[in-house]
Amino acid sequence: MSTGLQGNLTRYPWLHIGRSALFWMPVFVLYFSSILAPAEVLRLEAIYYAGVVVLEVPSGYLSDRFGRRPTLLMASVAWVLGSATLAIGGPFWAFAAGQLLLAAGMALQSGTDTSLLYDTLVALGRTDELAEREASAQSRAFATLALSALIGGGVASVALWLGHALSALAGCVAVVAAWGLVEPPGHGIAEPPLAQASRILDRLRDPVLRWTLAQGIGLTVAIHVPYELMQPWLQHLVAPLDPQGALAVAPPVAGVATSVMMGLAAALGPRGPRLARRLGVPGAALVSWALLVGVIGSMAIAVHPVLLPLLALRSVPSALAGPILVATTHPRLPSGLRATWLSLQSLSGRLAFALALALSAQGLDVHGCWSLEAMRALLVPATALAGLWAVGLWLAAPADLRPPDPPPPAPTPPDPGAPR
């Protein structure tokens, strides 16, 4: 059994690699916008997040009740089907169906992947490796994102739908990895739904879990703000270079920009656990938030090439904070509750962002396009709210998570040669 569990540690990064080959990431807004109106694009994104919201907690319960492996296998298959459906395209309802399949894939994987890793490490007696292994797998995922974004931006110059087609093929790697996983022993059998809900409410009494829950919700919303608006921002950036062909120029530019962003996240993400050991978990989280607020605020200030170095840090905050929060949360939850809790956290964040998207779509209906004024109307309040949320969480961090005060300096022994 230990050999099979060791295989889980080998396959875990491949699970992330297969799911992270998002060739469509730098151009999906451009692809959707080439067929749909801007407000419909945001509604399409709202459908995706609403789908995740509906499926999040049931999928987490499914994982806790029936096991990690079958849940991850279903997640990978749904991800492949969703990417293929979006590549085929069609009317709005076809895009909505593809988004719902992607939502199912995301919801089924959310919390289950990292729960499988932690359960495997518990069985092997190596739980102290969690943060580093999570950071390593996440770093490989970001590196995959960087390479796929670079390729996706290039092939989008031929056809915008090719990104989703390539992602469907790459997703088969995740299907193979999930198929080879071994269910960790004693992963826990979840209680019936009402009893499980009662246990969740009991865990809310833990101040550390309440704090990590608030961190997860806030980061889910704030991190996706530049994710959704980066492509129109870049389109405005390149438009003066080629006013007639901005749509043709934007995909490769977006691909290079996204590749650089993900490459930085891959390089800097593994520093998160070390940052937490030095500054404490609240301090490391505050550093992540500071970077994120800087990125969102820069997009609101202007569209100018001088801001590109700061915008390149877009994915670094999640790369730094993710493994830290996971390592803080897991030891405080029993196995039979873990995936349900993480799904609840993800649900709350995505529900908040789905509502934000729906409200933002109403604002875009007024402008009718991705104008600078429309984007600034979204980015300015997002910057202010993210900053307030970050400072509030830092001030409210439980004492258990703050680094201990340094010991007082040892008294200086008297100098024997000093005059008395």
C-alpha positions as CSV (number, residue, x, y, z in Angstrom):
1,M,0.0,0.0,0.0
2,S,2.8,2.4,0.8
3,T,4.2,2.0,-2.7
4,G,0.8,2.9,-4.2
5,L,0.5,5.9,-1.9
6,Q,4.0,7.0,-2.9
7,G,2.6,6.9,-6.4
8,N,0.0,9.4,-5.4
9,L,2.8,11.9,-4.6
10,T,4.3,11.3,-8.0
11,R,0.9,11.7,-9.9
12,Y,-0.3,14.7,-7.9
13,P,1.8,17.2,-9.8
14,W,0.7,15.6,-13.1
15,L,-2.9,16.1,-12.0
16,H,-2.2,19.8,-11.8
17,I,-0.2,20.0,-14.9
18,G,-3.0,18.4,-17.0
19,R,-5.5,20.8,-15.6
20,S,-3.3,23.8,-15.9
21,A,-2.5,23.7,-19.6
22,L,-5.0,26.5,-20.3
23,F,-4.1,27.5,-23.8
24,W,-7.2,29.6,-23.9
25,M,-6.4,31.7,-20.8
26,P,-4.8,34.7,-22.6
27,V,-7.6,35.0,-25.2
28,F,-10.8,33.6,-23.8
29,V,-12.4,37.0,-23.3
30,L,-11.3,38.0,-26.8
31,Y,-12.8,34.7,-28.1
32,F,-16.1,35.1,-26.4
33,S,-16.2,38.8,-27.3
34,S,-15.7,37.9,-31.0
35,I,-19.1,36.2,-30.9
36,L,-20.9,37.7,-28.0
37,A,-21.6,41.2,-26.7
38,P,-19.4,42.4,-23.7
39,A,-22.4,42.1,-21.2
40,E,-23.0,38.6,-22.5
41,V,-19.4,37.7,-21.9
42,L,-19.7,38.8,-18.2
43,R,-23.0,36.9,-17.9
44,L,-21.2,33.9,-19.3
45,E,-18.6,34.2,-16.7
46,A,-21.3,34.7,-14.1
47,I,-22.9,31.4,-15.3
48,Y,-19.6,29.6,-14.7
49,Y,-19.2,30.9,-11.2
50,A,-22.8,30.3,-10.4
51,G,-22.4,26.7,-11.6
52,V,-19.4,26.3,-9.3
53,V,-21.4,27.7,-6.5
54,V,-24.2,25.2,-7.0
55,L,-21.8,22.2,-7.2
56,E,-19.2,23.2,-4.7
57,V,-20.5,21.8,-1.5
58,P,-22.2,18.7,-3.0
59,S,-18.9,17.9,-4.7
60,G,-16.9,18.3,-1.5
61,Y,-19.4,16.1,0.3
62,L,-19.1,13.5,-2.5
63,S,-15.4,13.5,-1.9
64,D,-15.6,13.1,1.8
65,R,-18.4,10.5,1.5
66,F,-17.2,8.3,-1.4
67,G,-13.5,9.0,-1.8
68,R,-10.9,11.3,-3.4
69,R,-10.0,9.2,-6.5
70,P,-13.5,8.8,-8.1
71,T,-14.2,12.5,-7.5
72,L,-11.0,13.6,-9.1
73,L,-11.6,11.3,-12.1
74,M,-15.0,12.8,-12.7
75,A,-13.5,16.3,-12.3
76,S,-10.9,15.6,-15.0
77,V,-13.4,14.2,-17.4
78,A,-15.8,17.1,-17.0
79,W,-12.9,19.5,-17.6
80,V,-12.0,17.8,-20.9
81,L,-15.6,17.9,-22.1
82,G,-16.1,21.5,-21.1
83,S,-13.0,22.6,-23.0
84,A,-14.1,20.6,-26.1
85,T,-17.6,22.1,-26.0
86,L,-16.3,25.6,-25.8
87,A,-13.9,24.9,-28.7
88,I,-16.9,23.8,-30.9
89,G,-18.8,27.0,-29.9
90,G,-22.2,27.9,-31.3
91,P,-25.0,30.1,-29.8
92,F,-25.0,31.5,-26.3
93,W,-26.5,28.4,-24.8
94,A,-23.7,26.2,-26.2
95,F,-21.1,28.4,-24.5
96,A,-23.1,28.3,-21.3
97,A,-23.1,24.5,-21.5
98,G,-19.4,24.4,-21.9
99,Q,-19.0,26.8,-18.9
100,L,-21.2,24.6,-16.8
101,L,-19.0,21.6,-17.6
102,L,-15.9,23.5,-16.7
103,A,-17.7,24.6,-13.5
104,A,-18.4,20.9,-12.7
105,G,-14.7,20.0,-13.2
106,M,-13.6,22.9,-11.0
107,A,-16.0,22.2,-8.2
108,L,-15.3,18.4,-8.2
109,Q,-11.5,19.1,-7.9
110,S,-11.8,22.0,-5.5
111,G,-10.6,20.8,-2.1
112,T,-10.4,17.2,-3.2
113,D,-7.0,17.4,-4.7
114,T,-5.3,18.9,-1.7
115,S,-7.3,16.6,0.6
116,L,-5.9,13.6,-1.2
117,L,-2.4,14.9,-0.8
118,Y,-2.9,15.5,2.9
119,D,-4.5,12.1,3.5
120,T,-1.7,10.5,1.6
121,L,0.9,12.3,3.7
122,V,-0.9,11.3,6.9
123,A,-0.8,7.7,5.9
124,L,2.9,7.9,5.1
125,G,3.6,9.8,8.3
126,R,5.0,12.9,6.4
127,T,2.5,15.7,7.1
128,D,5.3,18.1,7.7
129,E,5.9,18.1,3.9
130,L,2.4,19.5,3.0
131,A,3.2,23.1,2.4
132,E,6.4,22.4,0.4
133,R,4.7,19.7,-1.7
134,E,1.7,21.9,-2.3
135,A,3.9,24.8,-3.3
136,S,6.0,22.5,-5.6
137,A,2.9,21.2,-7.4
138,Q,1.5,24.7,-7.7
139,S,4.8,25.9,-9.1
140,R,4.7,23.2,-11.8
141,A,1.1,24.2,-12.5
142,F,2.0,27.8,-13.0
143,A,5.0,26.8,-15.2
144,T,2.5,24.8,-17.3
145,L,0.2,27.8,-17.5
146,A,3.1,30.0,-18.6
147,L,4.1,27.7,-21.5
148,S,0.5,27.1,-22.5
149,A,-0.3,30.8,-22.4
150,L,2.6,31.5,-24.7
151,I,1.5,28.8,-27.2
152,G,-2.2,29.8,-26.8
153,G,-1.5,33.4,-27.6
154,G,0.3,32.3,-30.8
155,V,-2.2,29.8,-32.1
156,A,-5.1,32.3,-31.4
157,S,-3.7,34.4,-34.2
158,V,-4.8,31.6,-36.4
159,A,-8.2,30.9,-34.7
160,L,-9.3,32.0,-31.3
161,W,-11.1,28.6,-30.6
162,L,-7.9,26.6,-30.9
163,G,-6.9,27.4,-27.3
164,H,-9.9,25.5,-25.9
165,A,-9.2,22.6,-28.3
166,L,-5.6,22.2,-27.1
167,S,-6.7,22.4,-23.5
168,A,-9.2,19.5,-24.1
169,L,-6.3,17.4,-25.3
170,A,-4.0,18.4,-22.5
171,G,-6.8,17.6,-20.0
172,C,-6.4,13.9,-20.9
173,V,-3.2,14.0,-18.9
174,A,-5.2,14.8,-15.8
175,V,-7.6,12.0,-16.6
176,V,-4.7,9.4,-16.8
177,A,-3.2,10.8,-13.6
178,A,-6.5,10.6,-11.7
179,W,-7.1,7.0,-13.0
180,G,-3.8,5.9,-11.5
181,L,-4.4,7.3,-8.0
182,V,-4.8,5.1,-5.0
183,E,-7.4,6.0,-2.4
184,P,-5.7,6.8,0.9
185,P,-6.7,4.5,3.8
186,G,-8.8,5.9,6.5
187,H,-9.7,9.0,4.6
188,G,-12.9,9.3,6.6
189,I,-16.5,8.7,5.8
190,A,-18.6,11.8,5.9
191,E,-21.7,12.0,8.1
192,P,-25.1,12.2,6.6
193,P,-25.8,15.7,5.1
194,L,-27.5,17.3,8.2
195,A,-24.9,15.9,10.6
196,Q,-22.1,17.1,8.3
197,A,-23.6,20.6,8.2
198,S,-23.7,20.6,12.0
199,R,-20.0,19.7,12.2
200,I,-19.2,22.5,9.8
201,L,-21.0,25.0,12.1
202,D,-19.1,23.6,15.1
203,R,-15.8,24.3,13.2
204,L,-16.8,27.9,12.7
205,R,-16.1,28.4,16.4
206,D,-12.4,28.0,15.7
207,P,-11.0,31.5,15.2
208,V,-8.2,30.3,12.9
209,L,-10.6,28.5,10.6
210,R,-12.8,31.6,10.5
211,W,-9.8,33.7,9.6
212,T,-8.6,31.4,6.8
213,L,-12.2,31.2,5.5
214,A,-12.3,35.0,5.3
215,Q,-8.9,35.0,3.6
216,G,-10.0,32.4,1.0
217,I,-13.2,34.3,0.2
218,G,-11.5,37.6,-0.2
219,L,-8.6,36.3,-2.3
220,T,-11.0,34.4,-4.6
221,V,-12.9,37.6,-5.4
222,A,-9.9,40.0,-5.6
223,I,-7.6,37.7,-7.6
224,H,-10.2,37.3,-10.4
225,V,-10.7,41.0,-10.9
226,P,-7.4,41.4,-13.0
227,Y,-8.0,37.9,-14.4
228,E,-11.3,39.1,-16.1
229,L,-10.1,42.5,-17.2
230,M,-6.5,42.0,-18.2
231,Q,-7.3,41.1,-21.8
232,P,-9.4,44.2,-22.6
233,W,-6.8,46.2,-20.9
234,L,-4.0,44.8,-23.1
235,Q,-6.2,45.3,-26.2
236,H,-6.4,49.0,-25.3
237,L,-2.6,49.0,-24.8
238,V,-1.8,47.6,-28.3
239,A,-4.5,49.5,-30.1
240,P,-2.4,52.6,-30.8
241,L,0.3,50.4,-32.4
242,D,-2.2,49.0,-34.9
243,P,-5.6,50.7,-34.7
244,Q,-7.1,48.5,-37.5
245,G,-5.7,45.2,-36.2
246,A,-5.8,45.4,-32.5
247,L,-7.8,42.2,-32.2
248,A,-5.1,40.4,-34.3
249,V,-2.3,41.9,-32.3
250,A,-3.8,41.4,-28.8
251,P,-3.8,37.5,-28.7
252,P,0.0,37.0,-29.0
253,V,0.7,40.0,-26.7
254,A,-1.8,38.6,-24.1
255,G,-0.1,35.2,-24.5
256,V,3.4,36.6,-23.8
257,A,2.1,38.7,-20.9
258,T,0.2,35.7,-19.3
259,S,3.3,33.5,-19.8
260,V,5.5,36.0,-18.0
261,M,2.9,36.3,-15.2
262,M,2.7,32.5,-14.7
263,G,6.4,32.2,-14.9
264,L,6.9,34.6,-12.1
265,A,4.3,32.8,-10.0
266,A,6.1,29.5,-10.6
267,A,9.4,31.0,-9.5
268,L,8.1,33.0,-6.5
269,G,5.3,30.7,-5.3
270,P,7.6,28.2,-3.4
271,R,8.9,31.1,-1.3
272,G,5.5,31.4,0.4
273,P,6.1,28.8,3.2
274,R,9.5,30.4,3.9
275,L,7.8,33.8,4.0
276,A,5.3,32.5,6.5
277,R,8.0,31.1,8.7
278,R,9.7,34.5,8.8
279,L,6.7,36.9,9.0
280,G,4.1,34.6,10.4
281,V,1.0,33.5,8.4
282,P,-0.8,36.9,8.8
283,G,2.3,38.8,7.7
284,A,2.8,36.6,4.6
285,A,-0.8,36.9,3.7
286,L,-0.5,40.7,4.0
287,V,2.4,40.7,1.6
288,S,0.3,38.8,-0.9
289,W,-2.6,41.2,-0.5
290,A,-0.3,44.2,-1.0
291,L,0.9,42.9,-4.3
292,L,-2.6,42.2,-5.4
293,V,-3.9,45.6,-4.5
294,G,-1.0,47.1,-6.4
295,V,-1.9,45.2,-9.5
296,I,-5.6,46.1,-9.5
297,G,-4.8,49.7,-8.7
298,S,-2.3,50.0,-11.5
299,M,-4.9,48.8,-14.0
300,A,-7.3,51.5,-12.7
301,I,-4.7,54.3,-13.0
302,A,-3.9,54.1,-16.7
303,V,-3.2,52.0,-19.7
304,H,0.6,52.4,-20.2
305,P,3.5,50.1,-20.9
306,V,5.3,51.3,-17.8
307,L,2.8,49.5,-15.7
308,L,3.5,46.1,-17.3
309,P,6.2,45.0,-14.8
310,L,3.8,45.5,-11.9
311,L,0.9,43.8,-13.8
312,A,3.3,40.9,-14.4
313,L,2.9,40.1,-10.7
314,R,-0.8,39.3,-11.2
315,S,-0.6,35.6,-10.2
316,V,2.1,35.9,-7.6
317,P,-0.3,36.7,-4.7
318,S,-2.3,33.4,-5.1
319,A,1.0,31.5,-5.6
320,L,2.3,32.8,-2.3
321,A,-0.8,32.6,-0.2
322,G,-2.3,29.4,-1.4
323,P,0.0,26.8,0.1
324,I,0.3,28.8,3.4
325,L,-3.5,28.8,3.9
326,V,-3.8,25.2,2.9
327,A,-1.1,24.2,5.5
328,T,-2.9,26.3,8.1
329,T,-6.3,24.8,7.5
330,H,-5.7,21.1,7.0
331,P,-4.4,20.1,10.4
332,R,-7.5,21.7,12.1
333,L,-10.0,19.6,10.1
334,P,-10.8,15.8,10.3
335,S,-10.5,13.9,7.1
336,G,-14.2,13.2,6.7
337,L,-14.9,17.0,6.8
338,R,-12.0,18.4,5.0
339,A,-13.1,18.5,1.3
340,T,-16.6,19.7,2.4
341,W,-15.0,22.6,4.3
342,L,-12.7,23.6,1.5
343,S,-15.6,23.4,-1.0
344,L,-17.7,25.7,1.3
345,Q,-14.8,28.2,1.4
346,S,-14.5,28.1,-2.4
347,L,-18.3,28.3,-2.8
348,S,-18.5,31.4,-0.7
349,G,-15.7,33.1,-2.7
350,R,-17.1,32.2,-6.0
351,L,-20.7,33.2,-5.0
352,A,-19.4,36.6,-4.0
353,F,-17.5,37.0,-7.3
354,A,-20.5,35.7,-9.3
355,L,-22.6,38.5,-7.7
356,A,-19.9,41.0,-8.5
357,L,-19.9,39.9,-12.1
358,A,-23.6,40.2,-12.4
359,L,-23.6,43.7,-11.0
360,S,-20.6,44.6,-13.3
361,A,-22.5,43.4,-16.3
362,Q,-25.3,45.9,-15.6
363,G,-22.6,48.7,-15.6
364,L,-21.3,47.5,-19.0
365,D,-24.8,47.5,-20.4
366,V,-24.6,51.3,-20.0
367,H,-21.3,51.6,-21.8
368,G,-21.9,48.9,-24.3
369,C,-18.2,48.0,-24.8
370,W,-14.9,47.4,-23.0
371,S,-14.2,51.2,-22.7
372,L,-11.6,52.5,-20.3
373,E,-14.3,54.4,-18.4
374,A,-16.3,51.1,-17.9
375,M,-13.2,49.2,-16.7
376,R,-12.1,52.0,-14.4
377,A,-15.6,52.1,-12.9
378,L,-15.0,48.5,-11.8
379,L,-11.3,48.7,-10.9
380,V,-11.4,51.7,-8.6
381,P,-13.9,50.3,-6.0
382,A,-12.2,46.9,-6.3
383,T,-8.9,48.4,-5.3
384,A,-10.4,50.2,-2.3
385,L,-12.4,47.1,-1.1
386,A,-9.4,44.8,-1.5
387,G,-7.2,47.1,0.5
388,L,-9.7,47.4,3.4
389,W,-10.3,43.7,3.4
390,A,-6.5,43.0,3.6
391,V,-5.9,45.4,6.5
392,G,-8.9,44.2,8.4
393,L,-7.8,40.6,8.2
394,W,-4.3,41.4,9.3
395,L,-5.6,43.3,12.3
396,A,-8.1,40.5,13.1
397,A,-5.6,37.6,12.8
398,P,-5.7,35.2,15.8
399,A,-2.8,35.3,18.2
400,D,-2.0,31.6,17.4
401,L,-1.0,32.6,13.9
402,R,1.3,35.5,14.7
403,P,5.0,34.9,15.1
404,P,6.2,34.7,18.7
405,D,7.8,37.8,20.2
406,P,11.6,37.5,20.1
407,P,13.2,36.6,23.4
408,P,14.6,39.5,25.4
409,P,18.4,39.9,24.9
410,A,20.5,38.2,27.4
411,P,22.0,40.5,30.0
412,T,25.5,41.7,29.3
413,P,27.9,40.1,31.8
414,P,29.9,42.7,33.7
415,D,33.4,43.5,32.5
416,P,35.9,42.1,35.0
417,G,38.3,44.8,34.0
418,A,35.9,47.7,34.6
419,P,36.7,50.0,37.5
420,R,34.5,49.4,40.5
